């Protein structure tokens, strides 16, 4: 029975562990960037979607930088392919999926910040 071979399980657990490491690095990038920009980090936790960070939003210019910090770190780790292909794949998935403009993603958050920054102020016309 092939599913009883331990080699198969070790590959699965290695992939899961490296995936968690990629998510951890992603969140650390958000946290360090937020702190460097003076944005307060309120909480870090683990939920059904993985590791998450709750922080103050901050102004759109700073928020877009913090939102993109996690996925960009994941993509910056892609050269790890030569040493750890599974870690590279985990970072590729984490980075690309987080850049998609879907609900709850860094990509949607960055897009909304960008749209806010592109709006012209509406004031009284003279």
Secondary structure, DSSP 4 states (H G I P E B T S, - for coil): -GGG-HHHHHHHHHHHHHHHHHHHHHHHHHHHHHHHTTPPEEEEEEETTEEEEEE----HHHHHHHHHHHHHHHHHGGGGGGT-HHHHHHHHHHHHHHHS--TTSHHHHHHHHHHHHHSPP-----
